[in-house]
Each structure stands twice: as C-alpha cells, then as structure tokens.
Amino acid sequence: MSAVLAPAKPARGVARRRPRRFNAGRAGIYAFLLLTAAFFAAPLYVMLVTSFKTMDEIRLGHLFALPADATLTAWRSAWSEACTGVSCGGVRVGFWNSVIIVVPSTLLPIFIGALNGYALSFWKPRGADALFAVLMLGAFIPVQVMIYPLVKLVAALGLFSSLPGIVLIHTLFSMPVMTLLFRNYYAGIPQELFKAARIDGGGFWRIFGQLMLPMSTPMIIVAAIMQITGVWNDYILGLVFAGQDLLPMTVQLNNVINTTTGERLYNVNMAATILTSLVPLAVYFVSGRWFVRGIAAGAVKG
C-alpha cells in the first residue's frame, strides 16, 4: 500500500525545472529595460499629449500633464491647414507625395536586389566577387559626398526634379543593402535545388521567377520594411532631387516646424510630427515580427 501511495520518481533524463527566483540580478535587468523603454517612450508621450492641448494650456500647464480638455483642432490644422512654405495646405500634400515616391522606390530596388543576389549566388558570372565588393563599398560612402555628382548626372539625363529621378536615386542608394540581403539569403538555399531546376530545363529567368522568388518571401518582407521606412524617413534626397511639386512629407514637416513667421504652434507641430511618423510606426507594429523572422531566415548568413 505504501508503495502505491509513494510519489513517483521523475523519469531518468528529465531535468527538474528550477523555480525562478527574483534576485538582484534579475531586478537590475528589469530596471534597465524599464528605464530604456521610458527613455524612448517619453518623447512620443510628450508629442501625443501636447497635440491634444490648446496653446493656452501648453503655456500654463506642465510638459507631462495630460490635456484637461482634449481637442483635435491641432490635428486638423496640421493635416490640411498648416503652412508648409508658400502654401497652407498642411502635410496632406506631402503625405501623398511620399506615397507616390515610396511605392516605386520599394518595388524596383527589391526586384533588382533579388536579381543581383540570385545571379551572384547561383550563376557566378565572371567578376562577380569584384562587382559585389564594389556594391558593398557603395554602402559605406556618405550620402552627402555623392549628392553633387548625382545632381550633375541626373540633370544630364533630364530627370532632375522629377519622380523618375528621385526613384532612380533611392534605387541606387539601396542597391548595396538589397543585394547583400538577398545574396546572403540565397547562399543558404541548397545548391541541389538550383541544379535540379537546371536539369529540368529551367533557364535564368524561369528559375528566378518560379523557384527563387516564391522562396524569398521572408527576405522580401525584410527588404520591404527597410526600404519603406528608409525612403519615407528620408529628408535630404527628397529635398534635393524630388522637385518643388513632389516634396515628401519630411520636407514639409520641416517647413511647418521651422517657420519663422507668426506664432509658433507647438500643438500643431507635434500633431504634424506624429502624422509624418504614422506610416513607419504602422509598418513596425504590423510586420515587426516578420522582420525578425526574415533576418533569422538568412540575412546574417553567408
């Protein structure tokens, strides 16, 4: 009877779980993480609460205080009424300009980067290593150093201050990173798949379109996240190459905040800043986990 009631012994090879103890080291880790999160969240909190306040409340109240009487007036003004230079149409025009620039500046670099990575990983043309080294060298050259020669080049092509011109510039500057991502991702794919496709009669484009691209979904998501956030947050290239009619949202935000005429409306400035950052924030919250999966799937291999 006692043998029946005796507690069963744990199976051999099964490790016992040790209870987690809240010690000083764990407390320090949590304190560091909380302080870091607060450090990065504090500016966003200040922008958010300030955008819902009136100017009288901002002048008389505390920086971190919640709005006593929340209002959306500053948001409406930032979107459709704030002066972004000689025009006072808000950042709405810049938003659509940024959308027009971002879409082709994301699709084209991803396609070309995937094509470069595919060619450098499987077909190995003559001088492939030298070409890859040149592309990687371009990733370390500051943008400011290349602006003047690119202005002369784009002007000679007749594309300065146009949509094709700014898309071309974003494509050129994204090539090193896009090529590196896809080359390292394809380097982790077994060569046997490529050889089997070649035996079945697949050519360069057929293998790329029917085999490689469908397998590249994680890396395409990573590249899209990087390119969308990079192009959307760009200021200097849009200011120089986009032209007066295609100024992106970041340039118009700068015009709203740094205006030297009239009253400085802090609530409108904060609302315009949040509106400008909504797309990168949405991309992060929607597809952030896919970014981590894509990086783990091959972005650091090779």
C-alpha atoms as one frame of an Amber mdcrd trajectory, in Angstrom:
protein
   0.000   0.000   0.000   2.795   2.379   0.876   4.449   1.629  -2.441   1.274
   2.606  -4.246   0.939   5.900  -2.380   4.621   6.794  -2.719   5.257   9.718
  -5.089   6.544   8.709  -8.496  10.155   9.468  -9.181  10.930  11.685 -12.176
  11.984   9.791 -15.273  15.668   9.463 -15.846  16.981  12.165 -18.137  14.137
  14.620 -17.434  15.549  17.749 -15.862  13.692  19.329 -12.969  12.605  22.911
 -13.505  14.145  25.210 -11.008  11.804  27.856  -9.652  12.691  31.314 -10.891
  13.942  33.483  -8.105  13.650  37.262  -8.225  17.196  38.136  -7.248  19.207
  41.325  -7.518  20.499  40.493 -10.992  17.018  39.962 -12.399  15.802  43.140
 -10.705  18.656  45.069 -12.324  17.761  43.695 -15.762  14.119  44.709 -15.391
  15.100  48.143 -14.095  17.411  48.693 -17.062  14.751  47.592 -19.562  12.109
  49.817 -17.973  14.426  52.832 -17.960  15.356  52.232 -21.582  11.712  51.903
 -22.605  10.807  55.068 -20.689  13.691  56.954 -22.306  12.428  56.183 -25.804
   8.712  56.444 -24.974   8.900  59.812 -23.188   9.290  61.961 -26.360   6.398
  60.136 -28.022   4.249  60.662 -24.944   5.060  64.395 -24.839   4.249  64.774
 -28.546   0.980  62.900 -28.165  -0.367  64.774 -25.130   0.804  68.141 -26.482
  -1.001  67.585 -29.781  -4.343  67.360 -27.928  -3.837  70.561 -25.904  -4.686
  74.151 -26.717  -1.929  76.740 -26.835  -3.165  78.374 -23.616  -2.920  75.056
 -21.788   0.529  74.429 -23.203   1.811  77.813 -21.989   0.321  77.489 -18.487
   0.499  73.736 -17.922   3.193  71.157 -17.287   5.039  69.387 -20.090   3.973
  65.884 -18.991   0.457  66.800 -17.854  -2.495  65.186 -19.585  -4.767  67.544
 -21.575  -7.553  68.971 -19.432  -9.849  69.397 -22.429  -8.613  67.263 -25.337
  -9.222  68.650 -28.807  -8.446  67.546 -32.376  -8.061  71.088 -33.686  -4.285
  70.824 -33.940  -4.550  67.559 -35.880  -6.971  69.055 -38.408  -4.760  72.101
 -38.796  -1.598  70.026 -39.246  -3.249  67.824 -41.870  -4.977  70.421 -44.019
  -4.239  73.996 -42.873  -0.637  74.371 -41.645   1.685  76.413 -43.858   4.434
  74.313 -45.459   6.062  77.193 -47.303   4.151  79.497 -49.617   1.101  77.216
 -49.493  -1.002  76.466 -46.434  -2.491  73.086 -47.249  -0.998  71.140 -44.342
   1.111  67.996 -44.633  -1.618  66.211 -46.607   0.043  67.024 -49.936   3.403
  65.798 -48.649   1.804  62.572 -47.464   0.588  61.661 -50.937   3.891  62.782
 -52.441   5.674  60.382 -50.101   3.314  57.565 -51.087   3.986  58.212 -54.772
   7.744  58.120 -54.115   7.774  55.145 -51.724   5.858  52.638 -53.879   8.206
  52.508 -56.906  11.250  53.156 -54.690  10.400  49.960 -52.806   9.300  47.609
 -55.588  12.133  48.394 -58.020  15.064  48.066 -55.561  13.663  44.806 -54.144
  13.339  43.297 -57.617  16.815  44.400 -58.715  18.379  43.419 -55.371  16.796
  39.955 -55.554  18.026  39.610 -59.139  21.559  40.643 -58.160  21.613  38.282
 -55.189  20.307  35.435 -57.325  22.915  35.995 -60.033  25.784  36.373 -57.566
  24.764  33.263 -55.578  23.982  30.713 -58.292  25.225  31.838 -61.714  28.573
  33.296 -60.601  29.353  35.467 -63.648  32.929  36.489 -64.341  33.955  39.244
 -61.962  31.069  38.539 -59.585  33.220  38.950 -56.487  34.630  42.248 -57.737
  31.135  43.519 -58.543  29.904  42.529 -55.096  32.869  44.298 -53.479  32.087
  47.484 -55.414  28.464  47.324 -54.332  29.466  46.887 -50.703  31.879  49.811
 -50.998  28.966  51.988 -52.007  27.207  51.213 -48.739  29.948  52.966 -46.762
  30.153  56.176 -48.821  28.245  59.037 -47.126  25.211  60.305 -48.977  26.371
  63.908 -48.705  29.581  63.137 -50.609  27.667  61.790 -53.593  24.934  64.426
 -53.850  26.735  66.891 -56.130  27.924  64.378 -58.756  24.496  62.751 -58.703
  22.835  66.121 -59.267  25.009  66.622 -62.349  24.304  63.078 -63.552  20.528
  63.232 -63.052  20.389  66.687 -64.650  22.316  65.394 -67.672  19.752  62.599
 -68.013  16.917  65.124 -67.884  15.429  63.562 -64.742  16.196  66.230 -62.151
  13.195  67.340 -60.036  11.016  64.510 -61.308   9.527  61.284 -59.989  11.777
  59.033 -62.125  14.774  60.991 -60.876  14.076  60.570 -57.154  13.137  56.894
 -57.680  16.435  56.349 -59.513  18.368  57.942 -56.648  16.662  55.818 -53.999
  17.253  52.713 -56.113  20.963  53.470 -56.464  21.464  54.082 -52.754  19.555
  50.936 -51.774  21.398  48.534 -54.075  24.259  47.581 -51.698  21.967  46.626
 -48.821  19.342  44.941 -51.017  21.987  42.899 -52.843  23.651  41.881 -49.575
  20.361  40.735 -48.046  19.306  38.584 -50.975  22.776  37.229 -51.730  23.195
  36.005 -48.167  19.673  34.589 -48.149  20.175  32.674 -51.395  23.549  31.441
 -50.154  21.648  29.446 -47.513  19.467  27.678 -50.092  20.789  24.210 -51.056
  22.538  24.177 -54.421  20.767  20.904 -55.202  17.503  22.769 -55.795  19.144
  25.000 -58.350  20.886  22.088 -60.053  17.638  20.116 -60.208  15.906  23.066
 -61.837  18.734  23.322 -64.371  18.425  19.618 -65.182  14.681  20.095 -65.728
  15.483  22.682 -68.381  14.993  25.863 -66.350  16.779  28.949 -67.593  17.915
  32.085 -65.783  14.551  33.873 -65.692  12.388  30.789 -65.241  14.323  29.582
 -62.193  14.288  33.090 -60.758  10.554  33.635 -61.238   9.215  30.177 -60.438
  11.661  28.924 -57.817  13.686  31.669 -56.154  11.135  34.447 -55.765   8.455
  32.221 -54.166  11.080  31.023 -51.672  12.169  34.593 -50.901   9.051  35.755
 -49.059  10.769  36.246 -45.649  13.580  38.266 -47.195  11.213  40.263 -49.402
   9.335  41.301 -46.256  12.596  42.325 -44.572  13.685  44.316 -47.628  10.263
  45.970 -47.920  10.296  47.051 -44.263  13.782  48.507 -44.576  13.055  50.269
 -47.851   9.668  51.699 -46.853  10.957  53.134 -43.585  14.179  54.382 -45.187
  12.521  56.156 -48.113   9.648  57.514 -46.015  12.014  58.960 -43.393  14.389
  60.394 -45.975  14.843  64.160 -45.975  17.985  65.189 -47.815  17.415  63.190
 -51.031  13.792  64.266 -51.284  14.750  67.894 -50.721  17.423  67.847 -53.439
  16.035  65.538 -56.122  12.221  65.420 -55.798  11.429  68.920 -57.018   9.008
  71.537 -55.724   5.889  69.629 -56.783   6.956  66.308 -55.215   8.415  67.365
 -51.867   7.963  64.446 -49.437   6.255  64.666 -46.082   9.502  65.046 -44.120
  10.446  68.185 -46.064   7.019  69.726 -45.491   7.212  68.807 -41.808  10.488
  70.717 -41.586   8.808  73.723 -43.205   5.952  73.572 -40.694   8.162  73.306
 -37.612  10.927  75.724 -38.599   8.732  78.540 -39.885   9.854  81.936 -38.594
   6.623  83.838 -39.248   3.606  84.089 -36.980   3.021  82.275 -33.705   4.839
  79.024 -33.031   2.034  76.495 -32.571   3.545  73.639 -30.602   0.390  71.522
 -30.681   0.238  71.726 -34.483   3.940  70.920 -34.725   3.540  67.843 -32.553
   0.483  66.654 -34.494   2.312  67.114 -37.806   5.288  65.169 -36.455   3.105
  62.246 -35.384   1.267  62.253 -38.719   4.595  62.052 -40.510   5.729  59.098
 -38.417   2.487  57.113 -38.632   3.482  55.055 -41.678   6.841  53.807 -40.254
   5.133  53.089 -36.931   2.346  51.174 -38.663   4.882  49.174 -40.672   6.744
  48.324 -37.472   3.689  47.214 -35.498   2.157  45.239 -38.357   5.240  43.449
 -39.663   7.898  43.760 -36.954   7.763  40.046 -36.141   8.210  39.218 -39.836
  11.333  41.375 -39.844  12.875  39.291 -37.063  11.893  36.043 -38.819  13.362
  37.220 -42.096  16.637  38.232 -40.502  16.855  34.856 -38.779  15.993  33.106
 -42.065  19.110  34.225 -43.813  20.006  37.887 -43.614  23.040  37.160 -41.451
  24.138  34.003 -43.244  26.732  33.528 -45.947
